Every structure is written in C-alpha cells, then in structure tokens.
Amino acid sequence: MSSENDDAVKTICPYCGVGCGIKVQQGDDPGDVNFRPWGDAPVNEGRICIKGGAATQVVDHEDRLTEPLIKDDGEFREATWEEAYARIVSEMERIREEHGPDAMGFSAPRRR
Ligand code: SF4
C-alpha cells in the first residue's frame, strides 16, 4: 500500500445495507485496490466490521461476476445490463399487479 499517495476515494461498503463509509485507493499494481480508514464517515465513524475490512479483496477476484446473469429454464446465462434492468422492471411490475404494492420491500441504510 502506498502511504504517500493521498488520492483515496470516499465510498460506501458494498456488502450490506448499513452503508458504512470506507475509502479506497489504487494500489501499486494494476488491479490492486487498497482500503484506507475514513475516520469521520457519518454512519460508522471509522469503524467497520470484518466483511467491510475485506471489501477490497474481492474487487479483482477471478470469481467476481462482472456481467449480469439471468436464469432461464433453470440455467444461468450472461445477459446485457439493459436486459437485466428490463427484467427487474418487468418482474417488479408483475409482482405489484399480481400481489399489490405491499408485496415488495426495500432496505436502505439509515442516515443521521
Ligand atoms: S462494514 Fe460491515 S456493517 Fe458496515 S456496510 Fe460493510 S458489511 Fe455492513
């Protein structure tokens, strides 16, 4: 990790809905991403759990999905982002029409 480079970017931990603030920075090697503390992050005030602490270890992992997958006939296949978003919209509309708006729920981090 380069300690002289101060171009860390503030972002949100991608794992759960708490929304803890973290800082990420380009590492010395291409594809490397380093984690740096964000001490005054409004949600977590610099504290993170073990999953958040490992967040940058999965950015360039060989098993990471980089394209959306859609399940057809029990099998996943790659899809375009446009197709994936269209599927999400059509399924949400179908659920709302068949079961009403209370059939869906969403989770978002609480802000102070
Ligand atoms: S650091 Fe932990 S609690 Fe915070 S958003 Fe990430 S996974 Fe959730």
Backbone and ligand atoms as CSV (ligand in chain L), in Angstrom:
chain,resi,resn,atom,element,x,y,z
A,1,MET,N,N,0.841,-1.184,0.000
A,1,MET,CA,C,0.000,0.000,0.000
A,1,MET,C,C,0.876,1.234,0.000
A,2,SER,N,N,0.603,2.135,-0.878
A,2,SER,CA,C,1.373,3.360,-0.940
A,2,SER,C,C,0.844,4.366,0.072
A,3,SER,N,N,1.682,4.777,1.021
A,3,SER,CA,C,1.230,5.719,2.038
A,3,SER,C,C,1.422,7.163,1.590
A,4,GLU,N,N,2.184,7.395,0.519
A,4,GLU,CA,C,2.425,8.754,0.066
A,4,GLU,C,C,1.314,9.252,-0.838
A,5,ASN,N,N,0.621,8.345,-1.488
A,5,ASN,CA,C,-0.428,8.718,-2.417
A,5,ASN,C,C,-1.726,8.973,-1.652
A,6,ASP,N,N,-2.260,10.199,-1.731
A,6,ASP,CA,C,-3.453,10.546,-0.961
A,6,ASP,C,C,-4.639,10.788,-1.884
A,7,ASP,N,N,-4.833,9.921,-2.867
A,7,ASP,CA,C,-5.958,10.076,-3.784
A,7,ASP,C,C,-7.078,9.097,-3.465
A,8,ALA,N,N,-7.215,8.727,-2.197
A,8,ALA,CA,C,-8.266,7.798,-1.794
A,8,ALA,C,C,-9.636,8.415,-2.065
A,9,VAL,N,N,-10.563,7.559,-2.468
A,9,VAL,CA,C,-11.922,7.981,-2.811
A,9,VAL,C,C,-12.884,7.480,-1.741
A,10,LYS,N,N,-13.709,8.387,-1.226
A,10,LYS,CA,C,-14.715,8.002,-0.252
A,10,LYS,C,C,-15.850,7.284,-0.969
A,11,THR,N,N,-16.262,6.158,-0.394
A,11,THR,CA,C,-17.363,5.410,-0.984
A,11,THR,C,C,-18.093,4.669,0.143
A,12,ILE,N,N,-19.000,3.796,-0.255
A,12,ILE,CA,C,-19.806,3.058,0.702
A,12,ILE,C,C,-19.464,1.577,0.591
A,13,CYS,N,N,-19.302,0.919,1.720
A,13,CYS,CA,C,-19.050,-0.520,1.724
A,13,CYS,C,C,-20.159,-1.234,0.945
A,14,PRO,N,N,-19.785,-2.148,0.061
A,14,PRO,CA,C,-20.784,-2.766,-0.817
A,14,PRO,C,C,-21.519,-3.957,-0.223
A,15,TYR,N,N,-21.192,-4.383,0.990
A,15,TYR,CA,C,-21.694,-5.674,1.441
A,15,TYR,C,C,-23.126,-5.681,1.940
A,16,CYS,N,N,-23.437,-4.835,2.892
A,16,CYS,CA,C,-24.791,-4.921,3.447
A,16,CYS,C,C,-25.451,-3.550,3.391
A,17,GLY,N,N,-26.613,-3.433,3.979
A,17,GLY,CA,C,-27.384,-2.207,3.866
A,17,GLY,C,C,-27.077,-1.158,4.909
A,18,VAL,N,N,-26.099,-1.371,5.767
A,18,VAL,CA,C,-25.785,-0.379,6.797
A,18,VAL,C,C,-25.234,0.898,6.171
A,19,GLY,N,N,-24.406,0.744,5.137
A,19,GLY,CA,C,-23.874,1.912,4.447
A,19,GLY,C,C,-22.666,2.536,5.096
A,20,CYS,N,N,-21.801,1.738,5.665
A,20,CYS,CA,C,-20.583,2.260,6.292
A,20,CYS,C,C,-19.680,2.920,5.245
A,21,GLY,N,N,-19.093,4.032,5.616
A,21,GLY,CA,C,-18.178,4.727,4.733
A,21,GLY,C,C,-16.799,4.105,4.774
A,22,ILE,N,N,-16.199,3.923,3.612
A,22,ILE,CA,C,-14.825,3.446,3.506
A,22,ILE,C,C,-14.114,4.316,2.473
A,23,LYS,N,N,-12.805,4.241,2.462
A,23,LYS,CA,C,-12.018,4.924,1.439
A,23,LYS,C,C,-11.227,3.871,0.671
A,24,VAL,N,N,-11.190,3.992,-0.637
A,24,VAL,CA,C,-10.426,3.060,-1.462
A,24,VAL,C,C,-9.426,3.850,-2.291
A,25,GLN,N,N,-8.343,3.166,-2.638
A,25,GLN,CA,C,-7.243,3.812,-3.337
A,25,GLN,C,C,-6.590,2.812,-4.276
A,26,GLN,N,N,-6.218,3.277,-5.454
A,26,GLN,CA,C,-5.494,2.440,-6.410
A,26,GLN,C,C,-4.193,1.966,-5.776
A,27,GLY,N,N,-3.929,0.657,-5.871
A,27,GLY,CA,C,-2.694,0.106,-5.336
A,27,GLY,C,C,-1.532,0.324,-6.286
A,28,ASP,N,N,-0.395,-0.216,-5.916
A,28,ASP,CA,C,0.807,-0.050,-6.728
A,28,ASP,C,C,0.755,-0.851,-8.018
A,29,ASP,N,N,0.072,-1.998,-7.998
A,29,ASP,CA,C,-0.031,-2.835,-9.192
A,29,ASP,C,C,-1.393,-2.642,-9.845
A,30,PRO,N,N,-1.465,-2.782,-11.186
A,30,PRO,CA,C,-2.754,-2.654,-11.871
A,30,PRO,C,C,-3.762,-3.643,-11.293
A,31,GLY,N,N,-4.947,-3.172,-11.023
A,31,GLY,CA,C,-5.989,-4.022,-10.463
A,31,GLY,C,C,-6.001,-4.079,-8.953
A,32,ASP,N,N,-4.935,-3.608,-8.305
A,32,ASP,CA,C,-4.890,-3.593,-6.845
A,32,ASP,C,C,-5.690,-2.414,-6.312
A,33,VAL,N,N,-6.501,-2.681,-5.310
A,33,VAL,CA,C,-7.260,-1.625,-4.643
A,33,VAL,C,C,-6.980,-1.745,-3.159
A,34,ASN,N,N,-6.603,-0.653,-2.548
A,34,ASN,CA,C,-6.291,-0.646,-1.123
A,34,ASN,C,C,-7.397,0.044,-0.335
A,35,PHE,N,N,-7.575,-0.394,0.876
A,35,PHE,CA,C,-8.543,0.170,1.792
A,35,PHE,C,C,-7.838,1.144,2.723
A,36,ARG,N,N,-8.458,2.285,2.969
A,36,ARG,CA,C,-7.934,3.234,3.950
A,36,ARG,C,C,-9.072,3.657,4.859
A,37,PRO,N,N,-8.793,3.942,6.104
A,37,PRO,CA,C,-9.856,4.343,7.028
A,37,PRO,C,C,-10.475,5.683,6.641
A,38,TRP,N,N,-11.754,5.831,6.905
A,38,TRP,CA,C,-12.463,7.095,6.742
A,38,TRP,C,C,-13.016,7.428,8.132
A,39,GLY,N,N,-12.200,8.119,8.901
A,39,GLY,CA,C,-12.474,8.312,10.313
A,39,GLY,C,C,-13.734,9.064,10.636
A,40,ASP,N,N,-14.152,10.011,9.794
A,40,ASP,CA,C,-15.348,10.782,10.112
A,40,ASP,C,C,-16.527,10.401,9.219
A,41,ALA,N,N,-16.517,9.169,8.738
A,41,ALA,CA,C,-17.665,8.692,7.945
A,41,ALA,C,C,-18.929,8.804,8.804
A,42,PRO,N,N,-20.012,9.388,8.271
A,42,PRO,CA,C,-21.175,9.706,9.101
A,42,PRO,C,C,-21.895,8.495,9.694
A,43,VAL,N,N,-21.904,7.362,9.037
A,43,VAL,CA,C,-22.648,6.208,9.543
A,43,VAL,C,C,-21.842,5.434,10.576
A,44,ASN,N,N,-20.584,5.168,10.292
A,44,ASN,CA,C,-19.801,4.253,11.130
A,44,ASN,C,C,-18.652,4.918,11.860
A,45,GLU,N,N,-18.414,6.207,11.590
A,45,GLU,CA,C,-17.366,6.967,12.273
A,45,GLU,C,C,-16.030,6.227,12.298
A,46,GLY,N,N,-15.680,5.609,11.166
A,46,GLY,CA,C,-14.388,4.956,11.022
A,46,GLY,C,C,-14.356,3.483,11.379
A,47,ARG,N,N,-15.414,2.999,12.020
A,47,ARG,CA,C,-15.428,1.587,12.407
A,47,ARG,C,C,-16.072,0.758,11.287
A,48,ILE,N,N,-15.529,-0.432,11.061
A,48,ILE,CA,C,-16.120,-1.349,10.091
A,48,ILE,C,C,-16.067,-2.760,10.651
A,49,CYS,N,N,-16.935,-3.605,10.125
A,49,CYS,CA,C,-16.904,-4.998,10.549
A,49,CYS,C,C,-15.892,-5.762,9.685
A,50,ILE,N,N,-15.717,-7.040,9.964
A,50,ILE,CA,C,-14.687,-7.818,9.258
A,50,ILE,C,C,-15.001,-7.951,7.765
A,51,LYS,N,N,-16.295,-8.004,7.407
A,51,LYS,CA,C,-16.636,-8.077,5.979
A,51,LYS,C,C,-16.250,-6.800,5.262
A,52,GLY,N,N,-16.534,-5.670,5.879
A,52,GLY,CA,C,-16.152,-4.395,5.277
A,52,GLY,C,C,-14.644,-4.262,5.159
A,53,GLY,N,N,-13.929,-4.763,6.133
A,53,GLY,CA,C,-12.476,-4.700,6.105
A,53,GLY,C,C,-11.869,-5.515,4.980
A,54,ALA,N,N,-12.609,-6.529,4.523
A,54,ALA,CA,C,-12.119,-7.383,3.433
A,54,ALA,C,C,-12.704,-6.969,2.084
A,55,ALA,N,N,-13.412,-5.843,2.044
A,55,ALA,CA,C,-14.135,-5.445,0.829
A,55,ALA,C,C,-13.224,-5.341,-0.391
A,56,THR,N,N,-12.024,-4.814,-0.222
A,56,THR,CA,C,-11.176,-4.611,-1.395
A,56,THR,C,C,-10.546,-5.909,-1.894
A,57,GLN,N,N,-10.617,-6.976,-1.086
A,57,GLN,CA,C,-10.002,-8.234,-1.509
A,57,GLN,C,C,-10.789,-8.940,-2.605
A,58,VAL,N,N,-12.045,-8.523,-2.805
A,58,VAL,CA,C,-12.868,-9.202,-3.802
A,58,VAL,C,C,-13.000,-8.406,-5.100
A,59,VAL,N,N,-12.469,-7.184,-5.132
A,59,VAL,CA,C,-12.660,-6.328,-6.303
A,59,VAL,C,C,-12.146,-6.983,-7.578
A,60,ASP,N,N,-10.982,-7.588,-7.491
A,60,ASP,CA,C,-10.379,-8.171,-8.685
A,60,ASP,C,C,-10.317,-9.695,-8.611
A,61,HIS,N,N,-11.186,-10.287,-7.785
A,61,HIS,CA,C,-11.162,-11.743,-7.631
A,61,HIS,C,C,-11.652,-12.416,-8.917
A,62,GLU,N,N,-11.036,-13.538,-9.249
A,62,GLU,CA,C,-11.366,-14.219,-10.509
A,62,GLU,C,C,-12.804,-14.736,-10.541
A,63,ASP,N,N,-13.428,-14.946,-9.396
A,63,ASP,CA,C,-14.807,-15.437,-9.357
A,63,ASP,C,C,-15.847,-14.323,-9.343
A,64,ARG,N,N,-15.398,-13.077,-9.335
A,64,ARG,CA,C,-16.346,-11.968,-9.263
A,64,ARG,C,C,-17.165,-11.879,-10.551
A,65,LEU,N,N,-18.467,-11.701,-10.376
A,65,LEU,CA,C,-19.337,-11.528,-11.535
A,65,LEU,C,C,-19.175,-10.114,-12.076
A,66,THR,N,N,-18.990,-9.991,-13.360
A,66,THR,CA,C,-18.866,-8.674,-13.986
A,66,THR,C,C,-19.962,-8.425,-15.008
A,67,GLU,N,N,-20.753,-9.441,-15.289
A,67,GLU,CA,C,-21.884,-9.307,-16.198
A,67,GLU,C,C,-23.112,-9.865,-15.488
A,68,PRO,N,N,-24.283,-9.296,-15.751
A,68,PRO,CA,C,-25.490,-9.841,-15.116
A,68,PRO,C,C,-25.785,-11.255,-15.619
A,69,LEU,N,N,-26.375,-12.047,-14.747
A,69,LEU,CA,C,-26.806,-13.389,-15.118
A,69,LEU,C,C,-28.319,-13.466,-14.981
A,70,ILE,N,N,-28.965,-14.094,-15.925
A,70,ILE,CA,C,-30.408,-14.320,-15.894
A,70,ILE,C,C,-30.630,-15.823,-15.946
A,71,LYS,N,N,-31.547,-16.281,-15.082
A,71,LYS,CA,C,-31.835,-17.716,-15.033
A,71,LYS,C,C,-33.012,-18.036,-15.950
A,72,ASP,N,N,-32.758,-18.836,-16.956
A,72,ASP,CA,C,-33.786,-19.304,-17.891
A,72,ASP,C,C,-33.778,-20.819,-17.873
A,73,ASP,N,N,-34.944,-21.417,-17.702
A,73,ASP,CA,C,-35.068,-22.872,-17.692
A,73,ASP,C,C,-34.083,-23.528,-16.720
A,74,GLY,N,N,-33.887,-22.886,-15.564
A,74,GLY,CA,C,-33.044,-23.462,-14.525
A,74,GLY,C,C,-31.557,-23.253,-14.713
A,75,GLU,N,N,-31.155,-22.572,-15.768
A,75,GLU,CA,C,-29.727,-22.349,-16.021
A,75,GLU,C,C,-29.440,-20.861,-16.122
A,76,PHE,N,N,-28.306,-20.443,-15.540
A,76,PHE,CA,C,-27.889,-19.052,-15.668
A,76,PHE,C,C,-27.217,-18.829,-17.015
A,77,ARG,N,N,-27.480,-17.663,-17.578
A,77,ARG,CA,C,-26.792,-17.251,-18.806
A,77,ARG,C,C,-26.440,-15.784,-18.670
A,78,GLU,N,N,-25.355,-15.359,-19.353
A,78,GLU,CA,C,-24.986,-13.950,-19.327
A,78,GLU,C,C,-26.008,-13.133,-20.093
A,79,ALA,N,N,-26.235,-11.927,-19.607
A,79,ALA,CA,C,-27.173,-11.016,-20.240
A,79,ALA,C,C,-26.547,-9.635,-20.289
A,80,THR,N,N,-27.136,-8.760,-21.092
A,80,THR,CA,C,-26.687,-7.367,-21.107
A,80,THR,C,C,-27.299,-6.653,-19.902
A,81,TRP,N,N,-26.705,-5.523,-19.527
A,81,TRP,CA,C,-27.279,-4.734,-18.428
A,81,TRP,C,C,-28.678,-4.259,-18.802
A,82,GLU,N,N,-28.895,-3.893,-20.069
A,82,GLU,CA,C,-30.215,-3.428,-20.491
A,82,GLU,C,C,-31.251,-4.538,-20.302
A,83,GLU,N,N,-30.896,-5.765,-20.663
A,83,GLU,CA,C,-31.819,-6.892,-20.498
A,83,GLU,C,C,-32.081,-7.161,-19.013
A,84,ALA,N,N,-31.033,-7.068,-18.202
A,84,ALA,CA,C,-31.199,-7.319,-16.777
A,84,ALA,C,C,-32.103,-6.267,-16.137
A,85,TYR,N,N,-31.886,-4.991,-16.457
A,85,TYR,CA,C,-32.742,-3.931,-15.892
A,85,TYR,C,C,-34.179,-4.092,-16.382
A,86,ALA,N,N,-34.352,-4.436,-17.653
A,86,ALA,CA,C,-35.706,-4.640,-18.176
A,86,ALA,C,C,-36.389,-5.794,-17.437
A,87,ARG,N,N,-35.660,-6.844,-17.103
A,87,ARG,CA,C,-36.233,-7.978,-16.374
A,87,ARG,C,C,-36.636,-7.553,-14.963
A,88,ILE,N,N,-35.776,-6.768,-14.318
A,88,ILE,CA,C,-36.093,-6.286,-12.965
A,88,ILE,C,C,-37.374,-5.462,-12.979
A,89,VAL,N,N,-37.468,-4.542,-13.936
A,89,VAL,CA,C,-38.655,-3.680,-14.018
A,89,VAL,C,C,-39.897,-4.518,-14.295
A,90,SER,N,N,-39.806,-5.432,-15.246
A,90,SER,CA,C,-40.997,-6.217,-15.598
A,90,SER,C,C,-41.415,-7.131,-14.443
A,91,GLU,N,N,-40.457,-7.681,-13.708
A,91,GLU,CA,C,-40.814,-8.549,-12.572
A,91,GLU,C,C,-41.403,-7.742,-11.415
A,92,MET,N,N,-40.870,-6.546,-11.176
A,92,MET,CA,C,-41.454,-5.707,-10.119
A,92,MET,C,C,-42.869,-5.290,-10.493
A,93,GLU,N,N,-43.082,-4.961,-11.753
A,93,GLU,CA,C,-44.440,-4.609,-12.196
A,93,GLU,C,C,-45.374,-5.807,-12.073
A,94,ARG,N,N,-44.884,-6.986,-12.423
A,94,ARG,CA,C,-45.720,-8.191,-12.325
A,94,ARG,C,C,-46.105,-8.475,-10.867
A,95,ILE,N,N,-45.151,-8.377,-9.966
A,95,ILE,CA,C,-45.424,-8.623,-8.540
A,95,ILE,C,C,-46.442,-7.611,-8.023
A,96,ARG,N,N,-46.266,-6.346,-8.379
A,96,ARG,CA,C,-47.196,-5.309,-7.917
A,96,ARG,C,C,-48.608,-5.561,-8.446
A,97,GLU,N,N,-48.706,-5.948,-9.724
A,97,GLU,CA,C,-50.028,-6.183,-10.312
A,97,GLU,C,C,-50.685,-7.430,-9.738
A,98,GLU,N,N,-49.897,-8.482,-9.494
A,98,GLU,CA,C,-50.475,-9.744,-9.008
A,98,GLU,C,C,-50.739,-9.731,-7.507
A,99,HIS,N,N,-49.904,-9.016,-6.736
A,99,HIS,CA,C,-49.989,-9.122,-5.277
A,99,HIS,C,C,-50.145,-7.789,-4.556
A,100,GLY,N,N,-50.091,-6.680,-5.302
A,100,GLY,CA,C,-50.213,-5.367,-4.676
A,100,GLY,C,C,-48.873,-4.796,-4.265
A,101,PRO,N,N,-48.837,-3.481,-4.006
A,101,PRO,CA,C,-47.558,-2.827,-3.691
A,101,PRO,C,C,-46.954,-3.279,-2.361
A,102,ASP,N,N,-47.773,-3.810,-1.440
A,102,ASP,CA,C,-47.217,-4.261,-0.155
A,102,ASP,C,C,-46.452,-5.575,-0.287
A,103,ALA,N,N,-46.447,-6.188,-1.457
A,103,ALA,CA,C,-45.727,-7.444,-1.660
A,103,ALA,C,C,-44.229,-7.223,-1.838
A,104,MET,N,N,-43.797,-5.976,-1.939
A,104,MET,CA,C,-42.374,-5.685,-2.120
A,104,MET,C,C,-41.851,-4.905,-0.927
A,105,GLY,N,N,-40.590,-5.121,-0.612
A,105,GLY,CA,C,-39.942,-4.375,0.449
A,105,GLY,C,C,-38.537,-3.999,0.040
A,106,PHE,N,N,-38.049,-2.936,0.607
A,106,PHE,CA,C,-36.706,-2.458,0.257
A,106,PHE,C,C,-35.955,-2.114,1.542
A,107,SER,N,N,-34.658,-2.222,1.467
A,107,SER,CA,C,-33.821,-1.903,2.611
A,107,SER,C,C,-32.830,-0.821,2.205
A,108,ALA,N,N,-32.640,0.161,3.059
A,108,ALA,CA,C,-31.675,1.220,2.781
A,108,ALA,C,C,-31.034,1.635,4.101
A,109,PRO,N,N,-29.787,2.069,4.046
A,109,PRO,CA,C,-29.128,2.475,5.286
A,109,PRO,C,C,-29.796,3.685,5.907
A,110,ARG,N,N,-29.800,3.718,7.212
A,110,ARG,CA,C,-30.346,4.852,7.941
A,110,ARG,C,C,-29.307,5.960,8.000
A,111,ARG,N,N,-29.716,7.152,7.739
A,111,ARG,CA,C,-28.812,8.314,7.813
A,111,ARG,C,C,-29.153,9.113,9.067
A,112,ARG,N,N,-28.129,9.711,9.619
A,112,ARG,CA,C,-28.346,10.552,10.795
A,112,ARG,C,C,-28.754,11.932,10.374
L,1,SF4,S1,S,-18.626,-2.504,7.140
L,1,SF4,FE1,FE,-19.888,-4.276,7.741
L,1,SF4,S2,S,-21.709,-3.355,8.703
L,1,SF4,FE2,FE,-20.696,-1.745,7.511
L,1,SF4,S3,S,-21.725,-1.779,5.464
L,1,SF4,FE3,FE,-19.889,-3.094,5.366
L,1,SF4,S4,S,-20.627,-5.152,5.831
L,1,SF4,FE4,FE,-22.184,-3.723,6.514
